[in-house]
Amino acid sequence: MSSSSDLRLRLARPSDLQALASRALMTRQHGRAFSLQLDGEAWTITLDDAPIAAAGFWPADGFREAWLMLSPALRRKSVLPAAVRIMADHLQTHFDPVLPTVAAVDLDNRGGRAIATRLGFIDVGDHPLYPGAAMFVLVRT
């Protein structure tokens, strides 16, 4: 899939996660992504063949949890709106009305909360499993 000549969506590879994580602080979502070694559903957005974002799901008890990794370089790129739109559209193709998709975002992470909303998630309050995090649920848009 491609949105423009430079941005592309593909299945994620372990090397994508390593490249993204080497430029950012590790979070619980990154750690979980590495522990699963992409056995679950995962995708990468590339710009000029370099990974700039990755996202996916890991299974939980009665729901699936979404994770997202963004390259810090992406914040300075004019492609951020297009990259978020590509990922939001892709998440909608994997929407499951029976198996909820949730995401945990730190309460003080305003940027993360804004991106979760732009990806199609709604804030439903404090996350019951992660103190200090809000729980977002993916909705059909």
Phi and psi in radians as a Rosetta constraint file:
Dihedral C 1 N 2 CA 2 C 2 CIRCULARHARMONIC -2.561 0.35
Dihedral N 2 CA 2 C 2 N 3 CIRCULARHARMONIC 2.603 0.35
Dihedral C 2 N 3 CA 3 C 3 CIRCULARHARMONIC -1.782 0.35
Dihedral N 3 CA 3 C 3 N 4 CIRCULARHARMONIC -0.549 0.35
Dihedral C 3 N 4 CA 4 C 4 CIRCULARHARMONIC -2.590 0.35
Dihedral N 4 CA 4 C 4 N 5 CIRCULARHARMONIC -3.090 0.35
Dihedral C 4 N 5 CA 5 C 5 CIRCULARHARMONIC -1.200 0.35
Dihedral N 5 CA 5 C 5 N 6 CIRCULARHARMONIC -0.319 0.35
Dihedral C 5 N 6 CA 6 C 6 CIRCULARHARMONIC -1.864 0.35
Dihedral N 6 CA 6 C 6 N 7 CIRCULARHARMONIC -0.570 0.35
Dihedral C 6 N 7 CA 7 C 7 CIRCULARHARMONIC -1.600 0.35
Dihedral N 7 CA 7 C 7 N 8 CIRCULARHARMONIC 2.319 0.35
Dihedral C 7 N 8 CA 8 C 8 CIRCULARHARMONIC -2.465 0.35
Dihedral N 8 CA 8 C 8 N 9 CIRCULARHARMONIC 2.576 0.35
Dihedral C 8 N 9 CA 9 C 9 CIRCULARHARMONIC -1.926 0.35
Dihedral N 9 CA 9 C 9 N 10 CIRCULARHARMONIC 2.300 0.35
Dihedral C 9 N 10 CA 10 C 10 CIRCULARHARMONIC -2.547 0.35
Dihedral N 10 CA 10 C 10 N 11 CIRCULARHARMONIC 2.944 0.35
Dihedral C 10 N 11 CA 11 C 11 CIRCULARHARMONIC -1.111 0.35
Dihedral N 11 CA 11 C 11 N 12 CIRCULARHARMONIC 2.444 0.35
Dihedral C 11 N 12 CA 12 C 12 CIRCULARHARMONIC -1.285 0.35
Dihedral N 12 CA 12 C 12 N 13 CIRCULARHARMONIC 2.637 0.35
Dihedral C 12 N 13 CA 13 C 13 CIRCULARHARMONIC -2.112 0.35
Dihedral N 13 CA 13 C 13 N 14 CIRCULARHARMONIC 2.673 0.35
Dihedral C 13 N 14 CA 14 C 14 CIRCULARHARMONIC -0.953 0.35
Dihedral N 14 CA 14 C 14 N 15 CIRCULARHARMONIC -0.613 0.35
Dihedral C 14 N 15 CA 15 C 15 CIRCULARHARMONIC -1.148 0.35
Dihedral N 15 CA 15 C 15 N 16 CIRCULARHARMONIC -0.492 0.35
Dihedral C 15 N 16 CA 16 C 16 CIRCULARHARMONIC -1.127 0.35
Dihedral N 16 CA 16 C 16 N 17 CIRCULARHARMONIC -0.796 0.35
Dihedral C 16 N 17 CA 17 C 17 CIRCULARHARMONIC -1.097 0.35
Dihedral N 17 CA 17 C 17 N 18 CIRCULARHARMONIC -0.726 0.35
Dihedral C 17 N 18 CA 18 C 18 CIRCULARHARMONIC -1.111 0.35
Dihedral N 18 CA 18 C 18 N 19 CIRCULARHARMONIC -0.735 0.35
Dihedral C 18 N 19 CA 19 C 19 CIRCULARHARMONIC -1.135 0.35
Dihedral N 19 CA 19 C 19 N 20 CIRCULARHARMONIC -0.740 0.35
Dihedral C 19 N 20 CA 20 C 20 CIRCULARHARMONIC -1.198 0.35
Dihedral N 20 CA 20 C 20 N 21 CIRCULARHARMONIC -0.773 0.35
Dihedral C 20 N 21 CA 21 C 21 CIRCULARHARMONIC -1.178 0.35
Dihedral N 21 CA 21 C 21 N 22 CIRCULARHARMONIC -0.483 0.35
Dihedral C 21 N 22 CA 22 C 22 CIRCULARHARMONIC -1.191 0.35
Dihedral N 22 CA 22 C 22 N 23 CIRCULARHARMONIC -0.289 0.35
Dihedral C 22 N 23 CA 23 C 23 CIRCULARHARMONIC -1.855 0.35
Dihedral N 23 CA 23 C 23 N 24 CIRCULARHARMONIC 0.037 0.35
Dihedral C 23 N 24 CA 24 C 24 CIRCULARHARMONIC -2.486 0.35
Dihedral N 24 CA 24 C 24 N 25 CIRCULARHARMONIC 2.821 0.35
Dihedral C 24 N 25 CA 25 C 25 CIRCULARHARMONIC -1.220 0.35
Dihedral N 25 CA 25 C 25 N 26 CIRCULARHARMONIC 2.537 0.35
Dihedral C 25 N 26 CA 26 C 26 CIRCULARHARMONIC -1.308 0.35
Dihedral N 26 CA 26 C 26 N 27 CIRCULARHARMONIC 2.469 0.35
Dihedral C 26 N 27 CA 27 C 27 CIRCULARHARMONIC -2.187 0.35
Dihedral N 27 CA 27 C 27 N 28 CIRCULARHARMONIC 3.051 0.35
Dihedral C 27 N 28 CA 28 C 28 CIRCULARHARMONIC -1.060 0.35
Dihedral N 28 CA 28 C 28 N 29 CIRCULARHARMONIC -0.592 0.35
Dihedral C 28 N 29 CA 29 C 29 CIRCULARHARMONIC -1.180 0.35
Dihedral N 29 CA 29 C 29 N 30 CIRCULARHARMONIC -0.709 0.35
Dihedral C 29 N 30 CA 30 C 30 CIRCULARHARMONIC -1.127 0.35
Dihedral N 30 CA 30 C 30 N 31 CIRCULARHARMONIC -0.758 0.35
Dihedral C 30 N 31 CA 31 C 31 CIRCULARHARMONIC -1.058 0.35
Dihedral N 31 CA 31 C 31 N 32 CIRCULARHARMONIC -0.735 0.35
Dihedral C 31 N 32 CA 32 C 32 CIRCULARHARMONIC -1.134 0.35
Dihedral N 32 CA 32 C 32 N 33 CIRCULARHARMONIC -0.707 0.35
Dihedral C 32 N 33 CA 33 C 33 CIRCULARHARMONIC -1.057 0.35
Dihedral N 33 CA 33 C 33 N 34 CIRCULARHARMONIC -0.759 0.35
Dihedral C 33 N 34 CA 34 C 34 CIRCULARHARMONIC -1.156 0.35
Dihedral N 34 CA 34 C 34 N 35 CIRCULARHARMONIC -0.696 0.35
Dihedral C 34 N 35 CA 35 C 35 CIRCULARHARMONIC -1.130 0.35
Dihedral N 35 CA 35 C 35 N 36 CIRCULARHARMONIC -0.564 0.35
Dihedral C 35 N 36 CA 36 C 36 CIRCULARHARMONIC -1.395 0.35
Dihedral N 36 CA 36 C 36 N 37 CIRCULARHARMONIC -0.284 0.35
Dihedral C 36 N 37 CA 37 C 37 CIRCULARHARMONIC 0.825 0.35
Dihedral N 37 CA 37 C 37 N 38 CIRCULARHARMONIC 0.682 0.35
Dihedral C 37 N 38 CA 38 C 38 CIRCULARHARMONIC 1.141 0.35
Dihedral N 38 CA 38 C 38 N 39 CIRCULARHARMONIC 0.446 0.35
Dihedral C 38 N 39 CA 39 C 39 CIRCULARHARMONIC -1.228 0.35
Dihedral N 39 CA 39 C 39 N 40 CIRCULARHARMONIC -0.378 0.35
Dihedral C 39 N 40 CA 40 C 40 CIRCULARHARMONIC -1.588 0.35
Dihedral N 40 CA 40 C 40 N 41 CIRCULARHARMONIC -2.858 0.35
Dihedral C 40 N 41 CA 41 C 41 CIRCULARHARMONIC -1.429 0.35
Dihedral N 41 CA 41 C 41 N 42 CIRCULARHARMONIC 2.234 0.35
Dihedral C 41 N 42 CA 42 C 42 CIRCULARHARMONIC -2.688 0.35
Dihedral N 42 CA 42 C 42 N 43 CIRCULARHARMONIC 2.518 0.35
Dihedral C 42 N 43 CA 43 C 43 CIRCULARHARMONIC -2.373 0.35
Dihedral N 43 CA 43 C 43 N 44 CIRCULARHARMONIC 2.710 0.35
Dihedral C 43 N 44 CA 44 C 44 CIRCULARHARMONIC -2.205 0.35
Dihedral N 44 CA 44 C 44 N 45 CIRCULARHARMONIC 2.464 0.35
Dihedral C 44 N 45 CA 45 C 45 CIRCULARHARMONIC -1.808 0.35
Dihedral N 45 CA 45 C 45 N 46 CIRCULARHARMONIC 2.270 0.35
Dihedral C 45 N 46 CA 46 C 46 CIRCULARHARMONIC -2.015 0.35
Dihedral N 46 CA 46 C 46 N 47 CIRCULARHARMONIC 2.655 0.35
Dihedral C 46 N 47 CA 47 C 47 CIRCULARHARMONIC -2.208 0.35
Dihedral N 47 CA 47 C 47 N 48 CIRCULARHARMONIC 2.065 0.35
Dihedral C 47 N 48 CA 48 C 48 CIRCULARHARMONIC 0.930 0.35
Dihedral N 48 CA 48 C 48 N 49 CIRCULARHARMONIC 0.753 0.35
Dihedral C 48 N 49 CA 49 C 49 CIRCULARHARMONIC 1.199 0.35
Dihedral N 49 CA 49 C 49 N 50 CIRCULARHARMONIC 0.080 0.35
Dihedral C 49 N 50 CA 50 C 50 CIRCULARHARMONIC -1.787 0.35
Dihedral N 50 CA 50 C 50 N 51 CIRCULARHARMONIC 2.317 0.35
Dihedral C 50 N 51 CA 51 C 51 CIRCULARHARMONIC -1.142 0.35
Dihedral N 51 CA 51 C 51 N 52 CIRCULARHARMONIC 2.284 0.35
Dihedral C 51 N 52 CA 52 C 52 CIRCULARHARMONIC -2.077 0.35
Dihedral N 52 CA 52 C 52 N 53 CIRCULARHARMONIC -0.265 0.35
Dihedral C 52 N 53 CA 53 C 53 CIRCULARHARMONIC -2.798 0.35
Dihedral N 53 CA 53 C 53 N 54 CIRCULARHARMONIC 2.619 0.35
Dihedral C 53 N 54 CA 54 C 54 CIRCULARHARMONIC -2.487 0.35
Dihedral N 54 CA 54 C 54 N 55 CIRCULARHARMONIC 2.591 0.35
Dihedral C 54 N 55 CA 55 C 55 CIRCULARHARMONIC -2.640 0.35
Dihedral N 55 CA 55 C 55 N 56 CIRCULARHARMONIC 2.804 0.35
Dihedral C 55 N 56 CA 56 C 56 CIRCULARHARMONIC 3.137 0.35
Dihedral N 56 CA 56 C 56 N 57 CIRCULARHARMONIC -2.916 0.35
Dihedral C 56 N 57 CA 57 C 57 CIRCULARHARMONIC -2.272 0.35
Dihedral N 57 CA 57 C 57 N 58 CIRCULARHARMONIC 2.609 0.35
Dihedral C 57 N 58 CA 58 C 58 CIRCULARHARMONIC -2.211 0.35
Dihedral N 58 CA 58 C 58 N 59 CIRCULARHARMONIC 2.577 0.35
Dihedral C 58 N 59 CA 59 C 59 CIRCULARHARMONIC -1.283 0.35
Dihedral N 59 CA 59 C 59 N 60 CIRCULARHARMONIC 2.514 0.35
Dihedral C 59 N 60 CA 60 C 60 CIRCULARHARMONIC -2.328 0.35
Dihedral N 60 CA 60 C 60 N 61 CIRCULARHARMONIC -3.097 0.35
Dihedral C 60 N 61 CA 61 C 61 CIRCULARHARMONIC -1.393 0.35
Dihedral N 61 CA 61 C 61 N 62 CIRCULARHARMONIC 1.715 0.35
Dihedral C 61 N 62 CA 62 C 62 CIRCULARHARMONIC 1.533 0.35
Dihedral N 62 CA 62 C 62 N 63 CIRCULARHARMONIC 0.034 0.35
Dihedral C 62 N 63 CA 63 C 63 CIRCULARHARMONIC -2.735 0.35
Dihedral N 63 CA 63 C 63 N 64 CIRCULARHARMONIC 3.073 0.35
Dihedral C 63 N 64 CA 64 C 64 CIRCULARHARMONIC -2.197 0.35
Dihedral N 64 CA 64 C 64 N 65 CIRCULARHARMONIC 2.522 0.35
Dihedral C 64 N 65 CA 65 C 65 CIRCULARHARMONIC -1.823 0.35
Dihedral N 65 CA 65 C 65 N 66 CIRCULARHARMONIC 2.320 0.35
Dihedral C 65 N 66 CA 66 C 66 CIRCULARHARMONIC -1.581 0.35
Dihedral N 66 CA 66 C 66 N 67 CIRCULARHARMONIC 2.575 0.35
Dihedral C 66 N 67 CA 67 C 67 CIRCULARHARMONIC -2.319 0.35
Dihedral N 67 CA 67 C 67 N 68 CIRCULARHARMONIC 2.728 0.35
Dihedral C 67 N 68 CA 68 C 68 CIRCULARHARMONIC -2.572 0.35
Dihedral N 68 CA 68 C 68 N 69 CIRCULARHARMONIC 2.336 0.35
Dihedral C 68 N 69 CA 69 C 69 CIRCULARHARMONIC -2.168 0.35
Dihedral N 69 CA 69 C 69 N 70 CIRCULARHARMONIC 2.246 0.35
Dihedral C 69 N 70 CA 70 C 70 CIRCULARHARMONIC -2.088 0.35
Dihedral N 70 CA 70 C 70 N 71 CIRCULARHARMONIC 2.404 0.35
Dihedral C 70 N 71 CA 71 C 71 CIRCULARHARMONIC -1.218 0.35
Dihedral N 71 CA 71 C 71 N 72 CIRCULARHARMONIC 2.359 0.35
Dihedral C 71 N 72 CA 72 C 72 CIRCULARHARMONIC -0.986 0.35
Dihedral N 72 CA 72 C 72 N 73 CIRCULARHARMONIC -0.499 0.35
Dihedral C 72 N 73 CA 73 C 73 CIRCULARHARMONIC -1.131 0.35
Dihedral N 73 CA 73 C 73 N 74 CIRCULARHARMONIC -0.441 0.35
Dihedral C 73 N 74 CA 74 C 74 CIRCULARHARMONIC -1.109 0.35
Dihedral N 74 CA 74 C 74 N 75 CIRCULARHARMONIC -0.553 0.35
Dihedral C 74 N 75 CA 75 C 75 CIRCULARHARMONIC -1.079 0.35
Dihedral N 75 CA 75 C 75 N 76 CIRCULARHARMONIC -0.490 0.35
Dihedral C 75 N 76 CA 76 C 76 CIRCULARHARMONIC -1.631 0.35
Dihedral N 76 CA 76 C 76 N 77 CIRCULARHARMONIC 0.032 0.35
Dihedral C 76 N 77 CA 77 C 77 CIRCULARHARMONIC -1.717 0.35
Dihedral N 77 CA 77 C 77 N 78 CIRCULARHARMONIC 2.534 0.35
Dihedral C 77 N 78 CA 78 C 78 CIRCULARHARMONIC -1.308 0.35
Dihedral N 78 CA 78 C 78 N 79 CIRCULARHARMONIC -0.049 0.35
Dihedral C 78 N 79 CA 79 C 79 CIRCULARHARMONIC -1.518 0.35
Dihedral N 79 CA 79 C 79 N 80 CIRCULARHARMONIC -0.075 0.35
Dihedral C 79 N 80 CA 80 C 80 CIRCULARHARMONIC -0.951 0.35
Dihedral N 80 CA 80 C 80 N 81 CIRCULARHARMONIC -0.865 0.35
Dihedral C 80 N 81 CA 81 C 81 CIRCULARHARMONIC -1.028 0.35
Dihedral N 81 CA 81 C 81 N 82 CIRCULARHARMONIC -0.697 0.35
Dihedral C 81 N 82 CA 82 C 82 CIRCULARHARMONIC -1.198 0.35
Dihedral N 82 CA 82 C 82 N 83 CIRCULARHARMONIC -0.701 0.35
Dihedral C 82 N 83 CA 83 C 83 CIRCULARHARMONIC -1.122 0.35
Dihedral N 83 CA 83 C 83 N 84 CIRCULARHARMONIC -0.756 0.35
Dihedral C 83 N 84 CA 84 C 84 CIRCULARHARMONIC -1.120 0.35
Dihedral N 84 CA 84 C 84 N 85 CIRCULARHARMONIC -0.708 0.35
Dihedral C 84 N 85 CA 85 C 85 CIRCULARHARMONIC -1.106 0.35
Dihedral N 85 CA 85 C 85 N 86 CIRCULARHARMONIC -0.749 0.35
Dihedral C 85 N 86 CA 86 C 86 CIRCULARHARMONIC -1.043 0.35
Dihedral N 86 CA 86 C 86 N 87 CIRCULARHARMONIC -0.820 0.35
Dihedral C 86 N 87 CA 87 C 87 CIRCULARHARMONIC -1.179 0.35
Dihedral N 87 CA 87 C 87 N 88 CIRCULARHARMONIC -0.694 0.35
Dihedral C 87 N 88 CA 88 C 88 CIRCULARHARMONIC -1.090 0.35
Dihedral N 88 CA 88 C 88 N 89 CIRCULARHARMONIC -0.774 0.35
Dihedral C 88 N 89 CA 89 C 89 CIRCULARHARMONIC -1.078 0.35
Dihedral N 89 CA 89 C 89 N 90 CIRCULARHARMONIC -0.718 0.35
Dihedral C 89 N 90 CA 90 C 90 CIRCULARHARMONIC -1.181 0.35
Dihedral N 90 CA 90 C 90 N 91 CIRCULARHARMONIC -0.706 0.35
Dihedral C 90 N 91 CA 91 C 91 CIRCULARHARMONIC -1.039 0.35
Dihedral N 91 CA 91 C 91 N 92 CIRCULARHARMONIC -0.669 0.35
Dihedral C 91 N 92 CA 92 C 92 CIRCULARHARMONIC -1.121 0.35
Dihedral N 92 CA 92 C 92 N 93 CIRCULARHARMONIC -0.560 0.35
Dihedral C 92 N 93 CA 93 C 93 CIRCULARHARMONIC -1.205 0.35
Dihedral N 93 CA 93 C 93 N 94 CIRCULARHARMONIC -0.320 0.35
Dihedral C 93 N 94 CA 94 C 94 CIRCULARHARMONIC -1.884 0.35
Dihedral N 94 CA 94 C 94 N 95 CIRCULARHARMONIC 0.226 0.35
Dihedral C 94 N 95 CA 95 C 95 CIRCULARHARMONIC -1.098 0.35
Dihedral N 95 CA 95 C 95 N 96 CIRCULARHARMONIC 2.345 0.35
Dihedral C 95 N 96 CA 96 C 96 CIRCULARHARMONIC -2.231 0.35
Dihedral N 96 CA 96 C 96 N 97 CIRCULARHARMONIC 1.932 0.35
Dihedral C 96 N 97 CA 97 C 97 CIRCULARHARMONIC -1.190 0.35
Dihedral N 97 CA 97 C 97 N 98 CIRCULARHARMONIC -0.300 0.35
Dihedral C 97 N 98 CA 98 C 98 CIRCULARHARMONIC -1.588 0.35
Dihedral N 98 CA 98 C 98 N 99 CIRCULARHARMONIC -0.638 0.35
Dihedral C 98 N 99 CA 99 C 99 CIRCULARHARMONIC -1.931 0.35
Dihedral N 99 CA 99 C 99 N 100 CIRCULARHARMONIC 1.735 0.35
Dihedral C 99 N 100 CA 100 C 100 CIRCULARHARMONIC -1.055 0.35
Dihedral N 100 CA 100 C 100 N 101 CIRCULARHARMONIC 2.551 0.35
Dihedral C 100 N 101 CA 101 C 101 CIRCULARHARMONIC -1.919 0.35
Dihedral N 101 CA 101 C 101 N 102 CIRCULARHARMONIC 2.153 0.35
Dihedral C 101 N 102 CA 102 C 102 CIRCULARHARMONIC -2.129 0.35
Dihedral N 102 CA 102 C 102 N 103 CIRCULARHARMONIC 2.778 0.35
Dihedral C 102 N 103 CA 103 C 103 CIRCULARHARMONIC -2.413 0.35
Dihedral N 103 CA 103 C 103 N 104 CIRCULARHARMONIC 2.525 0.35
Dihedral C 103 N 104 CA 104 C 104 CIRCULARHARMONIC -1.833 0.35
Dihedral N 104 CA 104 C 104 N 105 CIRCULARHARMONIC 2.252 0.35
Dihedral C 104 N 105 CA 105 C 105 CIRCULARHARMONIC -2.290 0.35
Dihedral N 105 CA 105 C 105 N 106 CIRCULARHARMONIC 2.251 0.35
Dihedral C 105 N 106 CA 106 C 106 CIRCULARHARMONIC -0.946 0.35
Dihedral N 106 CA 106 C 106 N 107 CIRCULARHARMONIC 2.413 0.35
Dihedral C 106 N 107 CA 107 C 107 CIRCULARHARMONIC -1.008 0.35
Dihedral N 107 CA 107 C 107 N 108 CIRCULARHARMONIC -0.588 0.35
Dihedral C 107 N 108 CA 108 C 108 CIRCULARHARMONIC -1.584 0.35
Dihedral N 108 CA 108 C 108 N 109 CIRCULARHARMONIC 0.117 0.35
Dihedral C 108 N 109 CA 109 C 109 CIRCULARHARMONIC -1.661 0.35
Dihedral N 109 CA 109 C 109 N 110 CIRCULARHARMONIC 1.426 0.35
Dihedral C 109 N 110 CA 110 C 110 CIRCULARHARMONIC -1.073 0.35
Dihedral N 110 CA 110 C 110 N 111 CIRCULARHARMONIC -0.705 0.35
Dihedral C 110 N 111 CA 111 C 111 CIRCULARHARMONIC -1.107 0.35
Dihedral N 111 CA 111 C 111 N 112 CIRCULARHARMONIC -0.758 0.35
Dihedral C 111 N 112 CA 112 C 112 CIRCULARHARMONIC -1.116 0.35
Dihedral N 112 CA 112 C 112 N 113 CIRCULARHARMONIC -0.673 0.35
Dihedral C 112 N 113 CA 113 C 113 CIRCULARHARMONIC -1.157 0.35
Dihedral N 113 CA 113 C 113 N 114 CIRCULARHARMONIC -0.688 0.35
Dihedral C 113 N 114 CA 114 C 114 CIRCULARHARMONIC -1.150 0.35
Dihedral N 114 CA 114 C 114 N 115 CIRCULARHARMONIC -0.739 0.35
Dihedral C 114 N 115 CA 115 C 115 CIRCULARHARMONIC -1.157 0.35
Dihedral N 115 CA 115 C 115 N 116 CIRCULARHARMONIC -0.724 0.35
Dihedral C 115 N 116 CA 116 C 116 CIRCULARHARMONIC -1.001 0.35
Dihedral N 116 CA 116 C 116 N 117 CIRCULARHARMONIC -0.737 0.35
Dihedral C 116 N 117 CA 117 C 117 CIRCULARHARMONIC -1.118 0.35
Dihedral N 117 CA 117 C 117 N 118 CIRCULARHARMONIC -0.752 0.35
Dihedral C 117 N 118 CA 118 C 118 CIRCULARHARMONIC -1.169 0.35
Dihedral N 118 CA 118 C 118 N 119 CIRCULARHARMONIC -0.419 0.35
Dihedral C 118 N 119 CA 119 C 119 CIRCULARHARMONIC -1.428 0.35
Dihedral N 119 CA 119 C 119 N 120 CIRCULARHARMONIC -0.096 0.35
Dihedral C 119 N 120 CA 120 C 120 CIRCULARHARMONIC 1.857 0.35
Dihedral N 120 CA 120 C 120 N 121 CIRCULARHARMONIC 0.205 0.35
Dihedral C 120 N 121 CA 121 C 121 CIRCULARHARMONIC -1.680 0.35
Dihedral N 121 CA 121 C 121 N 122 CIRCULARHARMONIC 2.640 0.35
Dihedral C 121 N 122 CA 122 C 122 CIRCULARHARMONIC -2.056 0.35
Dihedral N 122 CA 122 C 122 N 123 CIRCULARHARMONIC 2.543 0.35
Dihedral C 122 N 123 CA 123 C 123 CIRCULARHARMONIC -1.363 0.35
Dihedral N 123 CA 123 C 123 N 124 CIRCULARHARMONIC 2.120 0.35
Dihedral C 123 N 124 CA 124 C 124 CIRCULARHARMONIC -1.965 0.35
Dihedral N 124 CA 124 C 124 N 125 CIRCULARHARMONIC 0.182 0.35
Dihedral C 124 N 125 CA 125 C 125 CIRCULARHARMONIC 2.002 0.35
Dihedral N 125 CA 125 C 125 N 126 CIRCULARHARMONIC -2.873 0.35
Dihedral C 125 N 126 CA 126 C 126 CIRCULARHARMONIC -1.106 0.35
Dihedral N 126 CA 126 C 126 N 127 CIRCULARHARMONIC 2.428 0.35
Dihedral C 126 N 127 CA 127 C 127 CIRCULARHARMONIC -1.353 0.35
Dihedral N 127 CA 127 C 127 N 128 CIRCULARHARMONIC 2.217 0.35
Dihedral C 127 N 128 CA 128 C 128 CIRCULARHARMONIC -1.208 0.35
Dihedral N 128 CA 128 C 128 N 129 CIRCULARHARMONIC -0.357 0.35
Dihedral C 128 N 129 CA 129 C 129 CIRCULARHARMONIC -1.749 0.35
Dihedral N 129 CA 129 C 129 N 130 CIRCULARHARMONIC -0.354 0.35
Dihedral C 129 N 130 CA 130 C 130 CIRCULARHARMONIC -2.180 0.35
Dihedral N 130 CA 130 C 130 N 131 CIRCULARHARMONIC 1.683 0.35
Dihedral C 130 N 131 CA 131 C 131 CIRCULARHARMONIC -0.987 0.35
Dihedral N 131 CA 131 C 131 N 132 CIRCULARHARMONIC 2.408 0.35
Dihedral C 131 N 132 CA 132 C 132 CIRCULARHARMONIC 1.458 0.35
Dihedral N 132 CA 132 C 132 N 133 CIRCULARHARMONIC 0.164 0.35
Dihedral C 132 N 133 CA 133 C 133 CIRCULARHARMONIC -2.183 0.35
Dihedral N 133 CA 133 C 133 N 134 CIRCULARHARMONIC 2.588 0.35
Dihedral C 133 N 134 CA 134 C 134 CIRCULARHARMONIC -1.584 0.35
Dihedral N 134 CA 134 C 134 N 135 CIRCULARHARMONIC 2.618 0.35
Dihedral C 134 N 135 CA 135 C 135 CIRCULARHARMONIC -1.795 0.35
Dihedral N 135 CA 135 C 135 N 136 CIRCULARHARMONIC 2.240 0.35
Dihedral C 135 N 136 CA 136 C 136 CIRCULARHARMONIC -1.982 0.35
Dihedral N 136 CA 136 C 136 N 137 CIRCULARHARMONIC 2.494 0.35
Dihedral C 136 N 137 CA 137 C 137 CIRCULARHARMONIC -2.115 0.35
Dihedral N 137 CA 137 C 137 N 138 CIRCULARHARMONIC 2.312 0.35
Dihedral C 137 N 138 CA 138 C 138 CIRCULARHARMONIC -1.224 0.35
Dihedral N 138 CA 138 C 138 N 139 CIRCULARHARMONIC 2.295 0.35
Dihedral C 138 N 139 CA 139 C 139 CIRCULARHARMONIC -2.095 0.35
Dihedral N 139 CA 139 C 139 N 140 CIRCULARHARMONIC 2.749 0.35
Dihedral C 139 N 140 CA 140 C 140 CIRCULARHARMONIC -1.244 0.35
Dihedral N 140 CA 140 C 140 N 141 CIRCULARHARMONIC 2.207 0.35
